[in-house]
Amino acid sequence: MANLPGTIEQLTQLISLPSVSSGLPDYDLSNEGVIHQLAQWCESLGFKIDIQCVDEQKKKYNLLATLGSGPGGIILSGHTDTVPCNPERWSSDPFKLSERDNRLYGLGSCDMKGFFPLVLAAVQQFNLKDLQAPIFILATADEETSMEGARKLATLGMPKARAAIIGEPTGLKPINMHKGIMMEAIRITGQAGHSSNPALGNNAMEAMHQMISELMAFRDELKQQYHHTAFSVPTPTLNLGCIHGGDNPNRICGQCELHFDIRCIPGMSIAEIRRHIQTRVDKVAAATHTQCELYALFDGVEAFAADENSELVKLAESLSGYGAEAVAFATEAPFFRQHNIDTVVMGAGSIDQAHQPDEFLALDQIQPMITYLTQMIRHYCISA
């Protein structure tokens, strides 16, 4: 195999390639540079390269790199995008890797560009001739916003591997379960008019007051119906995030819009939850004689739960010395599970350092993760 730059040098290069994913066009960037750099390194190691276009206009891409052939094998997967940042709040340039206090600082250092150099370091421990099953390296687009990269891959067809590791920062602990997320909006249109005579209009904000009461009642129902002790917050949550309506105190509010999110636990279906909410939306529309529209801010991510007897989870527990845990944040894991791939979320770094100034990856997490990845590759691709 070819000699690649060292692990820290690889991360330095990846950090220097901005790949911000944002719902706001002014901040959103292409991930093309990161994808092509990873593709170049993988190709030099003998991987077959497949670059998939996710969004041609925004120049968003997935990379699927395959080493070896045959059934089974393992997928090592991460996302190439980062959240936006505020450079003025950082102690150093977020796009230049900085080492201090035994930490590597940079945007995406732990979430999660740092995963890819560790994967490549593990792969280089093996000889292609020894592979009994393939190694797949997957790098996706827009995980931080729409998860369109993973959705695209799920539509085209996942590699038919036995196992998949999603390398999100988990402090080297295996994660076998996480909540799902829905982000929804309700827009109510009434009739504007002069506030001195309520009969001249139909107040959309007053109708929204009824709608919020319905959502609060629904939240209580969800708490009573669903409960999972593996989570620190053991019930589903429904958060009213923002509301906008009206334009002047002396004018009847003609339109009001509410944005909210729901964090689902395993056993809940996003489609079913939306049907229940739609019933309540229709109820308020009929009672208030307004036009009420429910729509999704994005398609949502289902909750994730690995199989109770997961071979991969047991291996990850054995290697790390940690029992599997449940977390509240969402990942791309459900897209792998829907294709019946044994999946675990596990990576170096802490989620506590993600999405904030001075994001870092602790140096003492690097070698242990390389070791775990090496052992997992050996289990699924050498000893298979």
C-alpha positions as a Python dict, from the first residue, in 0.01 Angstrom:
ca = {
    (1, 'M'): (0, 0, 0),
    (2, 'A'): (106, 360, -61),
    (3, 'N'): (243, 579, 215),
    (4, 'L'): (-4, 850, 317),
    (5, 'P'): (59, 1166, 521),
    (6, 'G'): (52, 1100, 896),
    (7, 'T'): (-272, 1097, 1090),
    (8, 'I'): (-238, 1452, 1223),
    (9, 'E'): (-126, 1583, 884),
    (10, 'Q'): (-432, 1425, 722),
    (11, 'L'): (-658, 1593, 976),
    (12, 'T'): (-477, 1922, 918),
    (13, 'Q'): (-560, 1901, 548),
    (14, 'L'): (-925, 1806, 608),
    (15, 'I'): (-978, 2090, 857),
    (16, 'S'): (-833, 2338, 604),
    (17, 'L'): (-1108, 2246, 355),
    (18, 'P'): (-1426, 2427, 471),
    (19, 'S'): (-1740, 2216, 426),
    (20, 'V'): (-2003, 2396, 631),
    (21, 'S'): (-2357, 2263, 602),
    (22, 'S'): (-2632, 2511, 683),
    (23, 'G'): (-2996, 2573, 607),
    (24, 'L'): (-2898, 2937, 548),
    (25, 'P'): (-2757, 2977, 195),
    (26, 'D'): (-2511, 3247, 303),
    (27, 'Y'): (-2327, 2994, 522),
    (28, 'D'): (-2373, 2672, 324),
    (29, 'L'): (-2068, 2539, 139),
    (30, 'S'): (-1980, 2247, -87),
    (31, 'N'): (-1804, 1942, 59),
    (32, 'E'): (-1637, 1864, -276),
    (33, 'G'): (-1284, 1942, -157),
    (34, 'V'): (-1307, 1704, 138),
    (35, 'I'): (-1457, 1427, -76),
    (36, 'H'): (-1186, 1451, -340),
    (37, 'Q'): (-908, 1456, -82),
    (38, 'L'): (-1046, 1143, 88),
    (39, 'A'): (-1095, 980, -252),
    (40, 'Q'): (-731, 1047, -343),
    (41, 'W'): (-602, 891, -21),
    (42, 'C'): (-834, 590, -50),
    (43, 'E'): (-745, 531, -413),
    (44, 'S'): (-374, 533, -329),
    (45, 'L'): (-445, 248, -83),
    (46, 'G'): (-613, 42, -354),
    (47, 'F'): (-976, 129, -289),
    (48, 'K'): (-1226, 142, -573),
    (49, 'I'): (-1378, 491, -575),
    (50, 'D'): (-1743, 584, -629),
    (51, 'I'): (-1834, 953, -590),
    (52, 'Q'): (-2210, 1009, -581),
    (53, 'C'): (-2369, 1348, -652),
    (54, 'V'): (-2620, 1434, -379),
    (55, 'D'): (-2706, 1787, -494),
    (56, 'E'): (-2559, 1912, -821),
    (57, 'Q'): (-2652, 2277, -765),
    (58, 'K'): (-2500, 2293, -414),
    (59, 'K'): (-2211, 2063, -513),
    (60, 'K'): (-2271, 1809, -238),
    (61, 'Y'): (-2124, 1460, -273),
    (62, 'N'): (-2092, 1121, -106),
    (63, 'L'): (-1786, 898, -132),
    (64, 'L'): (-1807, 519, -124),
    (65, 'A'): (-1461, 360, -129),
    (66, 'T'): (-1437, -20, -149),
    (67, 'L'): (-1136, -239, -74),
    (68, 'G'): (-1177, -609, -151),
    (69, 'S'): (-1483, -794, -274),
    (70, 'G'): (-1737, -1055, -182),
    (71, 'P'): (-2022, -1067, 69),
    (72, 'G'): (-2010, -928, 422),
    (73, 'G'): (-1740, -694, 541),
    (74, 'I'): (-1760, -372, 738),
    (75, 'I'): (-1865, -12, 666),
    (76, 'L'): (-1668, 268, 835),
    (77, 'S'): (-1884, 577, 796),
    (78, 'G'): (-1869, 944, 877),
    (79, 'H'): (-2001, 1276, 755),
    (80, 'T'): (-1779, 1532, 584),
    (81, 'D'): (-1973, 1846, 674),
    (82, 'T'): (-1948, 2071, 979),
    (83, 'V'): (-2181, 2320, 1142),
    (84, 'P'): (-2116, 2693, 1087),
    (85, 'C'): (-1884, 2866, 1334),
    (86, 'N'): (-1805, 3208, 1479),
    (87, 'P'): (-1429, 3252, 1417),
    (88, 'E'): (-1416, 3556, 1645),
    (89, 'R'): (-1513, 3336, 1940),
    (90, 'W'): (-1234, 3083, 1876),
    (91, 'S'): (-894, 3101, 2044),
    (92, 'S'): (-735, 3000, 1711),
    (93, 'D'): (-831, 2980, 1344),
    (94, 'P'): (-1107, 2712, 1320),
    (95, 'F'): (-980, 2613, 973),
    (96, 'K'): (-619, 2558, 1086),
    (97, 'L'): (-553, 2259, 1309),
    (98, 'S'): (-393, 2379, 1631),
    (99, 'E'): (-228, 2150, 1889),
    (100, 'R'): (-215, 2261, 2252),
    (101, 'D'): (-278, 2103, 2592),
    (102, 'N'): (-271, 1755, 2431),
    (103, 'R'): (-567, 1846, 2215),
    (104, 'L'): (-620, 1907, 1844),
    (105, 'Y'): (-837, 2215, 1789),
    (106, 'G'): (-1025, 2282, 1467),
    (107, 'L'): (-1374, 2290, 1319),
    (108, 'G'): (-1473, 1928, 1262),
    (109, 'S'): (-1180, 1787, 1459),
    (110, 'C'): (-1412, 1561, 1659),
    (111, 'D'): (-1742, 1607, 1471),
    (112, 'M'): (-1632, 1439, 1264),
    (113, 'K'): (-1353, 1485, 1014),
    (114, 'G'): (-1119, 1335, 1272),
    (115, 'F'): (-1270, 992, 1218),
    (116, 'F'): (-1134, 951, 864),
    (117, 'P'): (-759, 967, 939),
    (118, 'L'): (-814, 708, 1215),
    (119, 'V'): (-992, 480, 968),
    (120, 'L'): (-710, 513, 716),
    (121, 'A'): (-452, 442, 987),
    (122, 'A'): (-638, 121, 1077),
    (123, 'V'): (-674, 11, 714),
    (124, 'Q'): (-300, 44, 658),
    (125, 'Q'): (-240, -232, 914),
    (126, 'F'): (-359, -492, 660),
    (127, 'N'): (-254, -642, 333),
    (128, 'L'): (-515, -656, 57),
    (129, 'K'): (-425, -1023, -1),
    (130, 'D'): (-545, -1108, 350),
    (131, 'L'): (-897, -969, 306),
    (132, 'Q'): (-1171, -1231, 320),
    (133, 'A'): (-1447, -966, 303),
    (134, 'P'): (-1451, -601, 187),
    (135, 'I'): (-1380, -281, 376),
    (136, 'F'): (-1610, 8, 285),
    (137, 'I'): (-1527, 368, 372),
    (138, 'L'): (-1828, 594, 344),
    (139, 'A'): (-1817, 975, 362),
    (140, 'T'): (-2151, 1156, 344),
    (141, 'A'): (-2284, 1506, 283),
    (142, 'D'): (-2512, 1734, 486),
    (143, 'E'): (-2552, 1522, 800),
    (144, 'E'): (-2570, 1841, 1006),
    (145, 'T'): (-2879, 1969, 824),
    (146, 'S'): (-3090, 1738, 607),
    (147, 'M'): (-2895, 1409, 612),
    (148, 'E'): (-2945, 1407, 236),
    (149, 'G'): (-2621, 1219, 184),
    (150, 'A'): (-2736, 922, 389),
    (151, 'R'): (-3086, 941, 238),
    (152, 'K'): (-2938, 933, -112),
    (153, 'L'): (-2723, 634, -28),
    (154, 'A'): (-3019, 451, 127),
    (155, 'T'): (-3216, 511, -193),
    (156, 'L'): (-2935, 392, -421),
    (157, 'G'): (-2866, 93, -198),
    (158, 'M'): (-2626, 48, 90),
    (159, 'P'): (-2328, -186, 53),
    (160, 'K'): (-2437, -531, 169),
    (161, 'A'): (-2199, -539, 462),
    (162, 'R'): (-2238, -735, 786),
    (163, 'A'): (-2158, -439, 1009),
    (164, 'A'): (-2133, -60, 1012),
    (165, 'I'): (-1953, 175, 1250),
    (166, 'I'): (-2074, 535, 1254),
    (167, 'G'): (-1775, 726, 1391),
    (168, 'E'): (-1953, 1010, 1572),
    (169, 'P'): (-1771, 1138, 1883),
    (170, 'T'): (-1882, 917, 2173),
    (171, 'G'): (-1576, 920, 2397),
    (172, 'L'): (-1485, 572, 2265),
    (173, 'K'): (-1809, 431, 2412),
    (174, 'P'): (-2039, 216, 2196),
    (175, 'I'): (-2383, 366, 2139),
    (176, 'N'): (-2657, 116, 2058),
    (177, 'M'): (-2955, 346, 2075),
    (178, 'H'): (-3049, 708, 2010),
    (179, 'K'): (-3359, 919, 1978),
    (180, 'G'): (-3504, 1027, 1647),
    (181, 'I'): (-3592, 1383, 1556),
    (182, 'M'): (-3874, 1559, 1375),
    (183, 'M'): (-3879, 1932, 1300),
    (184, 'E'): (-4228, 2047, 1206),
    (185, 'A'): (-4415, 2369, 1133),
    (186, 'I'): (-4779, 2473, 1155),
    (187, 'R'): (-4894, 2778, 961),
    (188, 'I'): (-5234, 2927, 1040),
    (189, 'T'): (-5396, 3178, 807),
    (190, 'G'): (-5689, 3379, 931),
    (191, 'Q'): (-5811, 3723, 824),
    (192, 'A'): (-5642, 4055, 903),
    (193, 'G'): (-5850, 4356, 999),
    (194, 'H'): (-5876, 4663, 1223),
    (195, 'S'): (-5828, 4569, 1588),
    (196, 'S'): (-6110, 4800, 1701),
    (197, 'N'): (-6366, 4552, 1566),
    (198, 'P'): (-6277, 4180, 1604),
    (199, 'A'): (-6566, 4091, 1372),
    (200, 'L'): (-6372, 4239, 1081),
    (201, 'G'): (-6117, 3957, 1087),
    (202, 'N'): (-6022, 3615, 1218),
    (203, 'N'): (-5722, 3619, 1450),
    (204, 'A'): (-5465, 3356, 1350),
    (205, 'M'): (-5274, 3406, 1676),
    (206, 'E'): (-5581, 3316, 1880),
    (207, 'A'): (-5623, 3003, 1670),
    (208, 'M'): (-5256, 2925, 1733),
    (209, 'H'): (-5328, 2950, 2106),
    (210, 'Q'): (-5572, 2661, 2065),
    (211, 'M'): (-5321, 2475, 1850),
    (212, 'I'): (-5053, 2501, 2117),
    (213, 'S'): (-5298, 2365, 2374),
    (214, 'E'): (-5359, 2066, 2145),
    (215, 'L'): (-4984, 2007, 2108),
    (216, 'M'): (-4934, 2025, 2485),
    (217, 'A'): (-5207, 1767, 2535),
    (218, 'F'): (-5045, 1548, 2268),
    (219, 'R'): (-4710, 1582, 2444),
    (220, 'D'): (-4865, 1452, 2764),
    (221, 'E'): (-5014, 1157, 2575),
    (222, 'L'): (-4674, 1069, 2426),
    (223, 'K'): (-4515, 1076, 2772),
    (224, 'Q'): (-4778, 837, 2903),
    (225, 'Q'): (-4758, 603, 2604),
    (226, 'Y'): (-4379, 580, 2549),
    (227, 'H'): (-4104, 528, 2805),
    (228, 'H'): (-3750, 391, 2780),
    (229, 'T'): (-3524, 383, 3084),
    (230, 'A'): (-3205, 362, 2874),
    (231, 'F'): (-3234, 736, 2806),
    (232, 'S'): (-3153, 1007, 3060),
    (233, 'V'): (-3477, 1171, 2948),
    (234, 'P'): (-3685, 851, 2927),
    (235, 'T'): (-3984, 990, 2736),
    (236, 'P'): (-4035, 1162, 2401),
    (237, 'T'): (-4005, 1541, 2412),
    (238, 'L'): (-4193, 1809, 2220),
    (239, 'N'): (-4035, 2155, 2221),
    (240, 'L'): (-4202, 2474, 2097),
    (241, 'G'): (-3902, 2636, 1933),
    (242, 'C'): (-4016, 2961, 1772),
    (243, 'I'): (-4332, 3146, 1676),
    (244, 'H'): (-4396, 3433, 1436),
    (245, 'G'): (-4723, 3612, 1374),
    (246, 'G'): (-4885, 3943, 1300),
    (247, 'D'): (-4725, 4276, 1217),
    (248, 'N'): (-4878, 4545, 1440),
    (249, 'P'): (-5057, 4571, 1777),
    (250, 'N'): (-5360, 4749, 1627),
    (251, 'R'): (-5413, 4494, 1349),
    (252, 'I'): (-5587, 4157, 1376),
    (253, 'C'): (-5321, 3890, 1319),
    (254, 'G'): (-5374, 3744, 973),
    (255, 'Q'): (-5109, 3472, 985),
    (256, 'C'): (-4913, 3291, 1253),
    (257, 'E'): (-4650, 3019, 1224),
    (258, 'L'): (-4507, 2784, 1487),
    (259, 'H'): (-4191, 2568, 1460),
    (260, 'F'): (-4141, 2278, 1699),
    (261, 'D'): (-3942, 1959, 1733),
    (262, 'I'): (-4016, 1611, 1866),
    (263, 'R'): (-3750, 1369, 1988),
    (264, 'C'): (-3882, 1017, 1936),
    (265, 'I'): (-3770, 705, 2120),
    (266, 'P'): (-3740, 359, 1959),
    (267, 'G'): (-4082, 213, 1885),
    (268, 'M'): (-4223, 541, 1756),
    (269, 'S'): (-4289, 607, 1387),
    (270, 'I'): (-4244, 954, 1238),
    (271, 'A'): (-4524, 893, 987),
    (272, 'E'): (-4762, 785, 1264),
    (273, 'I'): (-4676, 1086, 1482),
    (274, 'R'): (-4743, 1318, 1189),
    (275, 'R'): (-5084, 1156, 1134),
    (276, 'H'): (-5179, 1220, 1497),
    (277, 'I'): (-5069, 1583, 1474),
    (278, 'Q'): (-5257, 1629, 1146),
    (279, 'T'): (-5579, 1514, 1316),
    (280, 'R'): (-5535, 1786, 1577),
    (281, 'V'): (-5448, 2045, 1313),
    (282, 'D'): (-5770, 1963, 1127),
    (283, 'K'): (-5964, 1988, 1453),
    (284, 'V'): (-5838, 2342, 1522),
    (285, 'A'): (-5897, 2450, 1163),
    (286, 'A'): (-6261, 2342, 1182),
    (287, 'A'): (-6316, 2503, 1524),
    (288, 'T'): (-6158, 2838, 1434),
    (289, 'H'): (-6257, 2858, 1064),
    (290, 'T'): (-5894, 2918, 969),
    (291, 'Q'): (-5662, 2755, 719),
    (292, 'C'): (-5413, 2537, 909),
    (293, 'E'): (-5118, 2374, 733),
    (294, 'L'): (-4879, 2119, 885),
    (295, 'Y'): (-4550, 2071, 704),
    (296, 'A'): (-4210, 1922, 779),
    (297, 'L'): (-3907, 2148, 809),
    (298, 'F'): (-3703, 1842, 708),
    (299, 'D'): (-3787, 1476, 655),
    (300, 'G'): (-3687, 1370, 1004),
    (301, 'V'): (-3467, 1089, 1132),
    (302, 'E'): (-3614, 779, 1292),
    (303, 'A'): (-3494, 659, 1632),
    (304, 'F'): (-3214, 403, 1627),
    (305, 'A'): (-3185, 81, 1823),
    (306, 'A'): (-2933, -194, 1751),
    (307, 'D'): (-3046, -554, 1773),
    (308, 'E'): (-3051, -683, 2132),
    (309, 'N'): (-2810, -961, 2035),
    (310, 'S'): (-2591, -745, 1813),
    (311, 'E'): (-2257, -913, 1744),
    (312, 'L'): (-2102, -574, 1665),
    (313, 'V'): (-2222, -409, 1987),
    (314, 'K'): (-2085, -698, 2193),
    (315, 'L'): (-1752, -671, 2011),
    (316, 'A'): (-1741, -293, 2069),
    (317, 'E'): (-1817, -344, 2439),
    (318, 'S'): (-1545, -606, 2469),
    (319, 'L'): (-1283, -392, 2296),
    (320, 'S'): (-1363, -65, 2474),
    (321, 'G'): (-1450, -198, 2818),
    (322, 'Y'): (-1766, 15, 2819),
    (323, 'G'): (-2123, -107, 2820),
    (324, 'A'): (-2338, 23, 2535),
    (325, 'E'): (-2530, 342, 2607),
    (326, 'A'): (-2822, 543, 2469),
    (327, 'V'): (-2789, 909, 2367),
    (328, 'A'): (-3028, 1189, 2281),
    (329, 'F'): (-2855, 1316, 1965),
    (330, 'A'): (-2941, 1172, 1623),
    (331, 'T'): (-2702, 1014, 1370),
    (332, 'E'): (-2712, 842, 1031),
    (333, 'A'): (-2737, 499, 1197),
    (334, 'P'): (-3110, 444, 1119),
    (335, 'F'): (-3036, 449, 746),
    (336, 'F'): (-2802, 152, 791),
    (337, 'R'): (-3041, -36, 1020),
    (338, 'Q'): (-3322, -8, 767),
    (339, 'H'): (-3101, -216, 538),
    (340, 'N'): (-3053, -475, 814),
    (341, 'I'): (-2687, -388, 871),
    (342, 'D'): (-2563, -450, 1225),
    (343, 'T'): (-2475, -96, 1338),
    (344, 'V'): (-2305, 80, 1627),
    (345, 'V'): (-2217, 446, 1684),
    (346, 'M'): (-1866, 481, 1825),
    (347, 'G'): (-1584, 729, 1782),
    (348, 'A'): (-1307, 934, 1936),
    (349, 'G'): (-1379, 1273, 2089),
    (350, 'S'): (-1675, 1397, 2289),
    (351, 'I'): (-2008, 1528, 2165),
    (352, 'D'): (-1972, 1791, 2439),
    (353, 'Q'): (-1700, 1959, 2230),
    (354, 'A'): (-1905, 1957, 1908),
    (355, 'H'): (-2095, 2256, 1769),
    (356, 'Q'): (-1914, 2513, 1982),
    (357, 'P'): (-1604, 2737, 1971),
    (358, 'D'): (-1269, 2567, 2028),
    (359, 'E'): (-1392, 2223, 1924),
    (360, 'F'): (-1117, 1970, 1988),
    (361, 'L'): (-1013, 1607, 1967),
    (362, 'A'): (-809, 1483, 2263),
    (363, 'L'): (-483, 1322, 2154),
    (364, 'D'): (-520, 1035, 2401),
    (365, 'Q'): (-834, 919, 2218),
    (366, 'I'): (-662, 869, 1883),
    (367, 'Q'): (-458, 551, 1928),
    (368, 'P'): (-729, 362, 2122),
    (369, 'M'): (-978, 428, 1842),
    (370, 'I'): (-729, 316, 1577),
    (371, 'T'): (-679, -3, 1778),
    (372, 'Y'): (-1055, -67, 1804),
    (373, 'L'): (-1103, -10, 1431),
    (374, 'T'): (-813, -241, 1353),
    (375, 'Q'): (-965, -517, 1563),
    (376, 'M'): (-1308, -468, 1407),
    (377, 'I'): (-1166, -486, 1057),
    (378, 'R'): (-977, -801, 1151),
    (379, 'H'): (-1296, -957, 1294),
    (380, 'Y'): (-1519, -883, 993),
    (381, 'C'): (-1274, -880, 703),
    (382, 'I'): (-974, -1097, 791),
    (383, 'S'): (-1115, -1366, 1020),
    (384, 'A'): (-1455, -1365, 850),
}
